[in-house]
Amino acid sequence: MLGSTYARQLEDAVVMYKEFLGEVVVWLIPVVVLVGLALLVVNTA
């Protein structure tokens, strides 16, 4: 019984981690694009 609850907690943690990772990727893409554009503008000016 104890093992199954631990496995369940581990499973929930993995699901939460995957959701968090998805959020990080979604937020990181526009940040990287904006930083890249800023560097491009600064370097060409």
C-alpha positions as CSV (number, residue, x, y, z in Angstrom):
1,M,0.0,0.0,0.0
2,L,2.8,2.4,0.9
3,G,4.6,1.7,-2.3
4,S,1.6,2.5,-4.5
5,T,1.0,5.9,-2.8
6,Y,4.7,6.7,-3.3
7,A,4.4,5.8,-7.0
8,R,1.3,7.9,-7.3
9,Q,3.1,10.9,-5.7
10,L,6.0,10.4,-8.1
11,E,3.7,10.2,-11.0
12,D,2.0,13.5,-10.0
13,A,5.4,15.1,-9.6
14,V,6.4,14.1,-13.1
15,V,3.2,15.4,-14.5
16,M,3.7,18.7,-12.7
17,Y,7.3,18.9,-13.9
18,K,6.2,18.3,-17.5
19,E,3.5,21.0,-17.3
20,F,6.1,23.4,-15.8
21,L,8.6,22.6,-18.5
22,G,5.9,23.4,-21.1
23,E,5.3,26.7,-19.5
24,V,9.0,27.5,-19.4
25,V,9.3,26.8,-23.2
26,V,6.3,28.9,-24.0
27,W,7.7,31.9,-22.1
28,L,11.3,31.3,-23.2
29,I,10.5,31.5,-27.0
30,P,9.3,35.2,-27.1
31,V,12.1,36.2,-24.6
32,V,14.8,34.7,-26.8
33,V,13.2,36.3,-29.9
34,L,13.1,39.7,-28.3
35,V,16.6,39.5,-27.0
36,G,17.8,38.3,-30.4
37,L,16.1,41.3,-32.1
38,A,17.5,43.7,-29.6
39,L,21.0,42.4,-30.1
40,L,20.5,42.6,-33.9
41,V,19.4,46.2,-33.7
42,V,22.2,47.2,-31.3
43,N,24.9,45.5,-33.5
44,T,23.7,46.9,-36.8
45,A,23.2,50.5,-35.4
